[in-house]
Amino acid sequence: MPDQTDPEGLIGRARVWVEASYPFAVVRRFVELELLERSVALSAQAFVAMLPLIILVVSVFVSDVGTTVSDQVADRFGLDNLTKSTIRALFADGLGVRTVSWLAVVMVLISAFSLARRLARVYASVFGLPPLARKQNWRGLVWIALQVTMAVLASMLRTVRDDGGWLLLVAAIALLLLVWFGADAASLRLLVPRLANRLVVGSAIVSTIGRLGLGAWAAVYFARSLSEQAEQYGPIGVTFALYTYLLVAVLVYVGSPLLVSTWVLWRADRPAPVLS
């Protein structure tokens, strides 16, 4: 008769089952690859590189950057007038194209290029591939152009989605999903050129789904957080909220290829079924 007071056998089997599971494999690789620390660094660099670069591009076409940016953010998340005014104050000062020095432009481009290289190294480590060679540095520049173009195009599609009827709404959402998928697939192909096509497609699909989740999270939580931070701390609160959004977005972009690569490894390591 088994000893009911000694659950070691049950606990041991449960531990083995958990450690052999796919979620545990994802968590283990996430920790081993130090993806949380890398995501924090990537989001910080994106905040000081890609965000100013996108604003700089916008300032080429519009004269009042603060109003344009605040209107876009407010319309997307349904913010109140106080938050909208705080965002306008944050982005209004010193961002006009006439007041931006060439040195500042060069520094932003260098920082954005460094971000592309860093992200390429993260992707390469996730898939167990070598990072980009020096002669392939041009891929980082193309990636920067792709991200800026995608941000502008996504913003235009959201405007069409919000201003049109139901039919146009469905078409705009479908087109936005295709833009996300294409941009994510192109980003992986640019930064990890040796990656197999099935991994590129799988990661882009998971990333697109993650973007939908990010949008839902932003609509429910981020909008409230942004309003509360703006009310309590002013522009610095908006800065904290925007950085939090970037961090969650980076975790989605880094986590998507991690889920796909870990699934492939996990399936390969599973023992073959025994046929009786």
N, C-alpha and C positions, 0 to 999 in steps of 0.2 A: 504494500500500500504506500503510495507516494506521500512524502512529508508535506503536509499542507502549510507548515510554518516556514518552509524554505522555498520561496518563489524564484530562486536564482535561475532555475531552468526557464521559467516563463519570461523573466526579465532579460535573460541572455538572448533568448530568441527574438524578443521585441527589439533589443538593441541591434542585433544583426540585421533585422528587417529594416529598421530605420536607417542604419548606415548604408544599406544597399539600395535605398530608395533614390529616385531621381531628384526630389526636392533637397535631400541631404547632399547629393552630389553637387547641386547648384550652389548651395550655401558653402560647401567646402571649397570649391573652386573660386567663389567670390572672395573668400577670406585669403586663400593661398595667393591669388593674383593681386591682392591689396586694392581691389576695385573701389572700395569706399574712399580710401585716401586719394586714389587717382581721380575719382569723380569730383572730389572737393577741389583738387588742383585744376581740373579741366573747367569746372564751372566758374572758378575765380578768374581764370584766364579768359574764358569766354565773356565774362562781364566787362573786362577791361580791354578786350580786343574786338570781338564780333559785334557787340552792342554799339560801341562808338562807330565802327565801320558801317553798320547798317544805317545809323543816324546820319553819318556823313553822306552816304549815297542819297538818302531822302532829302537832305539839305540842298542837293544839286537841283532838285526839281521843285522844291517849295521854299518859300521865303521864311515862313514861321514854323520852325521845326518843333518847338515846344507844343504849339497848338495841334499840329498834325499828329505827333506821337501821342499826346494826351487824348485826343479824339479817338484814335485807333484803339488804344488800350481801354478807354472808357466804354466805347461801343461794344467791344468784344466781351467785356466782363460785367457790363451793366453797372458801372460805378457811379457814385453820387457826385454832385458838383464840387464838394470840398476835396475829394480825392482827385478828381480831374484837375482842379486848380493846382494841387500839390505836385502832381506829375508834370504839369506844364511848367511850373517853377523849377523843377529838377532839371528838365531838358532844355529850358529856354536860354540859359546863360552860356554864352561862349561857344555855341555850336553852329553858328552861321558859317557858311563856306568862306565868306570874306574874312572872317576872323580866325580861321584855322590855318596855322603855319604849315609849311611843307614838311618841316621836321616832325610835327605831330602826326601828319598823314603817314610819313614813312615809319614812325614808331608803331602806329596802329597796325600797319601792314605787316611789319616784322613780328609783332605779337600774334597776329592772326595766323601767320605762316608757322610760327612756333606751336600754336595750338593745333594746327593740322598735323604737324610732325608728331606731337605728343599723342594725339588721338590715334594716329597710325600705329604707333608703338603699342598702345593699349589693345587695339584690334588684333595686331599681330600676336601678342601674348595670349589673347583669348583663344585664338585659333591655332596656336603653336607653330606660327610661321615666322620667318625672319622679317625684320622691319624694312621699310623702304631704303633702297640704296641712295647714295648721294646723287647719282645721275637721274634719279626719278623724283627729285625735289619739285619738279614742275607740277606733279600731281597735287601737291599741297596748294599751289596757287589756283589750280582749276577747282579744287574743293572749296576754297574761299569764295570764288566767283559763284559757284553753285549754291552755297549757303545764302549768300546775299540775294541772288535771283529768286531762290525758293521763298525767302522771307517776304520779298516784295510781291511775288505772284500769289502766295497764300493770303496776303493781306487784301489783294484785289479780289480774290475769289470770295473771301469772307464778306466784302462789301456787296458783291453781286448777290450772295446768299441772303444777306439781311435786307436788301432793297427789293428783291424780286418776289414773284408769287411762288406757290408750292412747287410747280413744275420746275421753275428755275432754281428753286431751293434744292430739290433732289439732284438736279444736274450739277449744281455747284458743289454739293457735298461729295458726289461721286467723283467729280474731277479733282477735288481737293485730296481725296484718298489716293487717287492715281498719282497726283503730284508728289505726295508724301512717299508712296511706294517707290516711284521712280527715283526720287532724290536720295532715299536711303540706299537703294540698290546701287546707284551711281557712286555714292560716297564710299561704300564698301569696295566697289571695283577700283576706285581711284586709289584708296589708301591701302588696300590689301590686294594688289593685282594678281597674286598667285592663288587667291581663294577660289575654290570650286564653285561652279555656277549654282548648284543646288543649295550650298550654304549661303550664297549671296541672296538668292530668292527667299529661302526660308527666313533668314535674318530680317530681310526687308518686310516680309509679311508680319512677323512678330513685332517689328518696330512700328509698323502702321497701326496695328492693334493697340500697341502701347501708347501711341500718340492719341488715339481715341480716349483711352483711359486718362491720359494726361489732361486732355481737354475737359473731361467730366470732372476730374479733381480740381482743375483750375476754376471751373464754373461754380462748383459747390464751396470749396474751401479757400482757394487763392483770392477770389474776389472779396470775400469777407475779411480775410487776413490783410489784404492790401488796404482796404478802407480803414480797418482798425489801426494799422501801423501808421497810415497817413494822418489820421486824427490825433494819435497820441504823440508821434515823434516827428511829424512833418516830412520833408524830403528824405531825411536819413532813414525814416521808417519805410518809405517806398523803396529805397535802395536795398534794405534788408529783405523785403518781400520779393523784389525782383531776383535777388541772388538765390533765395529759396526756390523760386520757380525754375531758375536755370539749373540748380543742383538736381531737382527732381527730373528735369528734362534730360540731363546728362546721364542720370541713372537709368532712364528708359533706353537711351541710345546705346549705352554700354551693356545694359542687362539683356537686351534683345539678342545680340550675337552670343552672349554667354549662355543663354537658354538653349539656343540652337546647337552650339558646339558641344555643350555638356550632354545634350540629348544624344548626339551622335556617339560620343565616347561612352556614355552609359549603356546604350544599346549594344555597342561592340563588346563591352565587358561582361554583359549578362551571359550566364551559362546557357548553352543550347538545350532545348527541351529534350527530355528522354522519352523516346518512343518505345512503348511496350509491344 
